[in-house]
Amino acid sequence: MRFPLTFFLSFFFVMAFGDGALPGDLKTIIDLQPFRQESSIPIKGAAGEEGRANLIQLNSHVNDWYVLRLSWGSGAATAEYHLENARPGSQKLLLDERHPQGLVIEERKKKSNCDLWGTNSKESLAAARATHAAYASLCGGKLYLRNPVKGHRTQIESVTDFLRDGVPAGEKIVSTVKDNFYQDAFREEAQTVEESKPSSPGPIRRKLGAPGPARIDPSRAGQVIASSHLGIEVRDLPAQRIIPGNWYEAAGNPGIYVSLIAPHLIAQDILRSDPRVVGTLDRVESEALVYLVAFDLDQFGVRFSLGTEHPRVDWSDRVQDRMKDPSLPGPDGIGTIAPLVSNGLVSPTDVGRTAAVFTGGFKRTHGAFRWGQLALQNHGSHYGFIEHGTVFSKLQPGLATLYELQDGRLGMKTWSEEDTPLLSQIRSARQNGVPIITGYRREARLPEPGPLVSRWGEGNWSGSEEKKLRTMRAGVALQEVKGKRFLLYAVFTSATPSAMARVFQAYGCLYAMHLDMNALEHTYLAVYQRQGSNLVIQHPIQGMSALDKSSKGQYVPRFLGYADNRDFFTVLRKEAQ
């Protein structure tokens, strides 16, 4: 793998000064960006007033986001604007002293002027900000101004955030409520029945182009799962009876597949493997239904985005006091993301290609370690995240990481210091704890569970201080079958991390990590099917539809139709080459 000279210069800068900041305290998120480029010119306003413009390209490799700073006269406050490039692959934003009343947009060696502050046009920065739209079009749709908006929160989230942020010992109250009222609240038992004519008398055979099926206990051959809550319409499914571990293609959505399973149906050699690492499953989680959705990565890309509020960049409440630096507002030296704007909404440039969305990981309050080795390094190992090539919180060694490269390729790995050169290629990334599956042992033909799967504190699996780990959980995994790669998203209606490991082992996954937990809004996934001008919204569990708003009899999908406070992933159908 070859890297340009600019990368090595940036890399040296990172190593010497810590994420690109000059020696001294970090003051803004811009100081965290190792690949930023900056230019400045004198400017003039509509009335001839003089000022200065500073344009900061946050990542010169990715070319998605810019910050524009305008200063007028001596002592005047500086206005800051977060701009999104609608065509990062073909155009670049520039300042040019020959055009002091706006930006210059260079596209395929052709330059055009875009007056943003020298006129009173409807597409000036002032007019765009006055719209209060999450994305306000500028320069004929060539770029967008990102405006701050209020993200939707469910009633549960509003109450828990109030308790955690505004009430002494509020976290304790939230944990007590979860332990007494929410454990197994969403559990769905796998209702299996015997078929009179078993459609799967032996091992399940993989359908051409589909993901690899799960390894099922041969004694369970002939059993099918009857699910009344499956919300994604699939092809070739008689009477809603699903063969456990088999994959069914979503109707009208090529490249998307659905599967159901319960841990007690898995092959016994898998359930008996690695007893020192994976905990014993009780009957409740063994018989709890798991919904899986797979995406063919030849057809789809996956992109991470922040919500309007979460995850934050300040200190996690879980971090030990000795790991905190009281002189810093957060582990990366910042306490807010200003002047950047996170708006919890799919970008207008991606809406037409969006095939699905699913929620992200833990909030910052839970996104760090209190116990174990990871709690004693890197300020408690706060989970890192990157959006549009912009570092919001540094990726930490030892943490499970889902990342998207500039060329659209998706990867999952346990981050290490040796991965630092990869940063120049990363467009988005999200860390969330430690791995559930950390590799594939080809000699044993069995995925390897993460070493901390059954270690509650060291793995930061959340739950309660009484180590009650069984609850609704979501996880994501990478599978490869005969050179084809699939991203698997799984919703466990009631599970510990050990049950998650067994399921991902059964499906032969190369890597797997935990996402969020406890409720349908935290494990939400929506699949979109376009039928002419209509958008059909489907969910693996029908109850997830309650998270979509209703307007004049029409569903408005979360993340796609309205802004949300939580972070999420967008599944994008790739454009034809």
Secondary structure, DSSP 8 states (H G I E B T S, - for coil): ----HHHHHHHHHHHHHTTT--SS---SGGGG-TT-EEEEEEEE-TTS-EEEEEEEES-TTT--EEEEEEEESTT---EEEEEEES-TTTEEEE--TT-TTEEEEEETTEEEEEESSSS--TTSHHHHHHT--SEEEEGGGTEEEE-----B--HHHHHHHHHHHHSTTHHHHHHHHIIIIITTTT--B--EEE-SS-S-SSS----TTS-----B-GGGTTEEEE-S-B-S-BSS-GGGEE-TT--EEBTT-TTEEEEEE-GGGB-HHHHHS-TTTS----HHHHTB-EEEEEEETTTEEEEEE--SS-S-SS--TTS-GGG--TTSSSTTS-S--TT----SS--TTTGGGEEEEEE----TTTSS-SSSGGGGSHHHH---EEETTEEEE---TTSEEEEEETTS-EEEEE--GGGGGGGGGEEEEEE-SSEEEEEEETTTTEEEE-TTTT-HHHHT--S-TT----EEEEEEEEEEETTEEEEEEEEEEEE-HHHHHHHHHHTT-SEEEEEEESSTTTS-EEEEEEETTEEEEE-SBGGGGGGSEEETTEEE-BTTTB-BSS-EEEEEE----
